[in-house]
Amino acid sequence: MGNLFTGVQHIGIPTNDMNATIDFYKRLGFKIAFETVIKEEDCRVCFFKFENLCIEAYENRQALMKVGAIDHIAIDTTDIEAAFTFAKQGGFKLLDAAIQSIPSFWANGVKFFKIEGPNKEIIEFCQILNSN
């Protein structure tokens, strides 16, 4: 499966205060790579980049505000359908019954699904869609 995965895509962190989160990461030297609102969920989302590190913060007003609050680690994939088949056939605990999509993320949308790790960590497999 090594040809499907290209590394960590982002780390997802819930927040109760996006403005404070933006200020914090900007002060660390991060740039805002993408920002949007998921209207159906009234959820503001911001991706911060610094070199090869990408952090997704989303204002869900449910952040636990304690150590261990990282929600998920996303692995970049070049073929979301093959990755989903791999996860199903590999016996991983799927948290999504099907591949999910958010058409408003990045220029052409994203497709993703999540599995659960042995410590209840969430691993997201994500493909940013190209224009082709």
C-alpha positions as a Python dict, from the first residue, in 0.01 Angstrom:
ca = {
    (1, 'M'): (0, 0, 0),
    (2, 'G'): (304, 227, 11),
    (3, 'N'): (226, 370, -332),
    (4, 'L'): (-115, 494, -204),
    (5, 'F'): (10, 686, 99),
    (6, 'T'): (240, 986, 75),
    (7, 'G'): (269, 1088, 440),
    (8, 'V'): (82, 1283, 704),
    (9, 'Q'): (-162, 1526, 542),
    (10, 'H'): (-279, 1711, 852),
    (11, 'I'): (-351, 1689, 1223),
    (12, 'G'): (-706, 1781, 1325),
    (13, 'I'): (-768, 1990, 1636),
    (14, 'P'): (-1111, 2103, 1756),
    (15, 'T'): (-1139, 2455, 1896),
    (16, 'N'): (-1396, 2661, 2080),
    (17, 'D'): (-1236, 2991, 1971),
    (18, 'M'): (-1110, 3010, 1613),
    (19, 'N'): (-989, 3369, 1644),
    (20, 'A'): (-761, 3275, 1934),
    (21, 'T'): (-645, 2968, 1743),
    (22, 'I'): (-562, 3174, 1433),
    (23, 'D'): (-369, 3425, 1644),
    (24, 'F'): (-173, 3149, 1821),
    (25, 'Y'): (-64, 2964, 1506),
    (26, 'K'): (19, 3286, 1319),
    (27, 'R'): (241, 3391, 1611),
    (28, 'L'): (421, 3056, 1574),
    (29, 'G'): (487, 3138, 1206),
    (30, 'F'): (211, 2936, 1042),
    (31, 'K'): (26, 3077, 740),
    (32, 'I'): (-342, 3021, 667),
    (33, 'A'): (-351, 2785, 369),
    (34, 'F'): (-731, 2751, 349),
    (35, 'E'): (-1029, 2878, 544),
    (36, 'T'): (-1400, 2805, 504),
    (37, 'V'): (-1728, 2752, 687),
    (38, 'I'): (-1928, 2431, 664),
    (39, 'K'): (-2268, 2599, 655),
    (40, 'E'): (-2473, 2289, 737),
    (41, 'E'): (-2282, 2247, 1064),
    (42, 'D'): (-2207, 2616, 1130),
    (43, 'C'): (-1845, 2507, 1163),
    (44, 'R'): (-1555, 2738, 1078),
    (45, 'V'): (-1251, 2547, 947),
    (46, 'C'): (-895, 2670, 900),
    (47, 'F'): (-586, 2489, 769),
    (48, 'F'): (-250, 2627, 886),
    (49, 'K'): (78, 2542, 712),
    (50, 'F'): (437, 2575, 823),
    (51, 'E'): (690, 2405, 594),
    (52, 'N'): (557, 2047, 559),
    (53, 'L'): (331, 2058, 868),
    (54, 'C'): (-42, 2116, 819),
    (55, 'I'): (-287, 2161, 1107),
    (56, 'E'): (-663, 2166, 1060),
    (57, 'A'): (-856, 2355, 1327),
    (58, 'Y'): (-1233, 2344, 1331),
    (59, 'E'): (-1458, 2545, 1557),
    (60, 'N'): (-1710, 2289, 1675),
    (61, 'R'): (-1767, 2441, 2020),
    (62, 'Q'): (-1713, 2093, 2168),
    (63, 'A'): (-1336, 2095, 2224),
    (64, 'L'): (-1245, 1919, 2548),
    (65, 'M'): (-983, 2181, 2637),
    (66, 'K'): (-746, 1933, 2802),
    (67, 'V'): (-429, 1744, 2717),
    (68, 'G'): (-492, 1483, 2449),
    (69, 'A'): (-741, 1700, 2261),
    (70, 'I'): (-606, 1618, 1913),
    (71, 'D'): (-898, 1465, 1725),
    (72, 'H'): (-736, 1292, 1430),
    (73, 'I'): (-427, 1238, 1218),
    (74, 'A'): (-493, 1242, 844),
    (75, 'I'): (-283, 1038, 604),
    (76, 'D'): (-256, 1169, 249),
    (77, 'T'): (-363, 919, -14),
    (78, 'T'): (-342, 923, -393),
    (79, 'D'): (-635, 681, -439),
    (80, 'I'): (-912, 703, -179),
    (81, 'E'): (-1111, 414, -327),
    (82, 'A'): (-813, 175, -313),
    (83, 'A'): (-731, 291, 41),
    (84, 'F'): (-1094, 225, 148),
    (85, 'T'): (-1080, -124, -4),
    (86, 'F'): (-749, -186, 174),
    (87, 'A'): (-898, -79, 510),
    (88, 'K'): (-1210, -294, 464),
    (89, 'Q'): (-1019, -602, 352),
    (90, 'G'): (-756, -548, 622),
    (91, 'G'): (-1014, -581, 897),
    (92, 'F'): (-966, -229, 1034),
    (93, 'K'): (-1250, -80, 1239),
    (94, 'L'): (-1417, 159, 994),
    (95, 'L'): (-1577, 468, 1146),
    (96, 'D'): (-1739, 558, 813),
    (97, 'A'): (-1955, 310, 621),
    (98, 'A'): (-1859, 479, 293),
    (99, 'I'): (-1615, 735, 158),
    (100, 'Q'): (-1718, 1086, 264),
    (101, 'S'): (-1669, 1405, 65),
    (102, 'I'): (-1664, 1778, 125),
    (103, 'P'): (-1679, 1957, -213),
    (104, 'S'): (-1610, 2302, -62),
    (105, 'F'): (-1265, 2213, 78),
    (106, 'W'): (-963, 2330, -120),
    (107, 'A'): (-1018, 2406, -489),
    (108, 'N'): (-1193, 2085, -593),
    (109, 'G'): (-1299, 1916, -271),
    (110, 'V'): (-1175, 1625, -62),
    (111, 'K'): (-1273, 1263, -13),
    (112, 'F'): (-1197, 1082, 311),
    (113, 'F'): (-1284, 806, 554),
    (114, 'K'): (-1179, 725, 909),
    (115, 'I'): (-1070, 418, 1102),
    (116, 'E'): (-1016, 368, 1474),
    (117, 'G'): (-677, 271, 1615),
    (118, 'P'): (-611, 43, 1912),
    (119, 'N'): (-601, 342, 2151),
    (120, 'K'): (-925, 496, 2019),
    (121, 'E'): (-722, 735, 1802),
    (122, 'I'): (-884, 835, 1475),
    (123, 'I'): (-686, 787, 1156),
    (124, 'E'): (-831, 967, 857),
    (125, 'F'): (-735, 877, 501),
    (126, 'C'): (-781, 1184, 283),
    (127, 'Q'): (-742, 1270, -83),
    (128, 'I'): (-745, 1632, -197),
    (129, 'L'): (-913, 1622, -538),
    (130, 'N'): (-735, 1765, -839),
    (131, 'S'): (-904, 1949, -1123),
    (132, 'N'): (-860, 1658, -1369),
}
